[in-house]
Amino acid sequence: MKPDLRIKNKVFDFRNPTVLPSGFYGEKFEEMQEIYASGAGAITLKSIGPKPKQGHPNPIIVKCEHGTLNAVGLPTPGYKNMEEFWEKMNKRDFPLIASIYGTTIQEYAEVAEFVAGKKPEFIELNISCPNVENYGMPFGCDPKIASKIVEKVKEVSGKIPVLPKLTPQANEIGKVAKACEEAGADGITAINSVGPGMKINLKTRKPVLSFKKGGYTGAAIKPIAVRCVYDVYASVEIPIIGLGGVSNGEDAIELMLAGASAIGLGTVLYSRGKTCFNEIIKEIESWMQSNEISKLDEIKGKAHE
Ligand SMILES: Cc1cc2nc3c(=O)[nH]c(=O)nc-3n(C[C@H](O)[C@H](O)[C@H](O)COP(=O)(O)O)c2cc1C
């Protein structure tokens, strides 16, 4: 018998545990539909900000030995300038995680209130982006500020579950997660990019990225993601979307053993393409079958026992 890969807990109701994370195809409705058709269990939007903002000039992404550095710079049309997009999104048939950011606590609440009106299934708070000065990063490092953002967003988001997305740069990510849970967070997403890191071109003798520094993602960061999810699971009761460096089904299982309910597949899209959702689902199923596991709940958090 095939194992059951559906996720149904108090917060998540997904047909399978895979999620498209923020920053990968999360801008165009048609692309999101395609990713859902490729098997993803839920789709996250590219983070939406308070005001129109251009990203950094190219180059914004560079492949490194074992991962990718990016400094895209949180480009956004601004939440007030996306009516056409939201009209299309009315037709969606996939669970939507609307990622948002602000530069102040008030701005998070302002964007969240507007986005809540568009009725996504979840609001994800990007309090963790490492590649834009004064955006996100400091918020996610400090349990007090992170919890204040969650509290303010919860005041305006009605019944829509709120998922703060945490940074591996926090000294004690478990404490940030706990503070967010106490402020009303319904789940946690962990982790955002690691870093910042830098790559220097030996010919030009200059940093490759226009912003010089960028967030590191992909296979190399998986052990950090596993440790962060493990720490978060040990600190909170709310469910976790785990991501960071997952490249195959066994990586996904590892994050689940650490405590994740669902798994983001980001940088792996660059190497395996959109078909990786269905492929990785099959790899998870096949691991479960060979290990006589019939439900994902039988492995979630088992590394803690
Ligand atoms: C090009 C690029 C853009 C990203 N943009 C966002 C973003 O807008 N908001 C966000 O919360 N995370 C963003 N991320 C971080 C990813 O959602 C994810 O947390 C990170 O890539 C780690 O997962 P991975 O190793 O599977 O890629 C971005 C990552 C990349 C590579």
PDBQT file of the ligand as one rigid body, heavy atoms in Angstrom, charges set to zero:
ROOT
HETATM    1  C1  LIG A 401      16.801  34.100  -5.593  1.00  0.00    +0.000 C 
HETATM    2  C2  LIG A 401      16.196  33.947  -4.244  1.00  0.00    +0.000 A 
HETATM    3  C3  LIG A 401      15.190  34.832  -3.841  1.00  0.00    +0.000 A 
HETATM    4  C4  LIG A 401      14.614  34.705  -2.583  1.00  0.00    +0.000 A 
HETATM    5  N1  LIG A 401      13.630  35.586  -2.217  1.00  0.00    +0.000 NA
HETATM    6  C5  LIG A 401      13.031  35.444  -1.000  1.00  0.00    +0.000 A 
HETATM    7  C6  LIG A 401      11.967  36.319  -0.603  1.00  0.00    +0.000 A 
HETATM    8  O1  LIG A 401      11.536  37.212  -1.345  1.00  0.00    +0.000 OA
HETATM    9  N2  LIG A 401      11.418  36.147   0.624  1.00  0.00    +0.000 N 
HETATM   10  C7  LIG A 401      11.838  35.161   1.494  1.00  0.00    +0.000 A 
HETATM   11  O2  LIG A 401      11.290  35.044   2.594  1.00  0.00    +0.000 OA
HETATM   12  N3  LIG A 401      12.836  34.304   1.120  1.00  0.00    +0.000 NA
HETATM   13  C8  LIG A 401      13.421  34.425  -0.070  1.00  0.00    +0.000 A 
HETATM   14  N4  LIG A 401      14.428  33.562  -0.441  1.00  0.00    +0.000 N 
HETATM   15  C9  LIG A 401      14.842  32.490   0.510  1.00  0.00    +0.000 C 
HETATM   16  C10 LIG A 401      14.129  31.169   0.212  1.00  0.00    +0.000 C 
HETATM   17  O3  LIG A 401      12.735  31.264   0.348  1.00  0.00    +0.000 OA
HETATM   18  C11 LIG A 401      14.648  30.025   1.126  1.00  0.00    +0.000 C 
HETATM   19  O4  LIG A 401      14.404  30.366   2.471  1.00  0.00    +0.000 OA
HETATM   20  C12 LIG A 401      16.148  29.766   0.929  1.00  0.00    +0.000 C 
HETATM   21  O5  LIG A 401      16.444  29.789  -0.442  1.00  0.00    +0.000 OA
HETATM   22  C13 LIG A 401      16.587  28.435   1.541  1.00  0.00    +0.000 C 
HETATM   23  O6  LIG A 401      15.984  27.335   0.912  1.00  0.00    +0.000 OA
HETATM   24  P1  LIG A 401      16.698  26.507  -0.314  1.00  0.00    +0.000 P 
HETATM   25  O7  LIG A 401      18.082  26.152   0.146  1.00  0.00    +0.000 OA
HETATM   26  O8  LIG A 401      15.799  25.337  -0.537  1.00  0.00    +0.000 OA
HETATM   27  O9  LIG A 401      16.724  27.421  -1.487  1.00  0.00    +0.000 OA
HETATM   28  C14 LIG A 401      15.046  33.671  -1.692  1.00  0.00    +0.000 A 
HETATM   29  C15 LIG A 401      16.059  32.782  -2.121  1.00  0.00    +0.000 A 
HETATM   30  C16 LIG A 401      16.626  32.904  -3.372  1.00  0.00    +0.000 A 
HETATM   31  C17 LIG A 401      17.694  31.936  -3.815  1.00  0.00    +0.000 C 
ENDROOT
TORSDOF 0
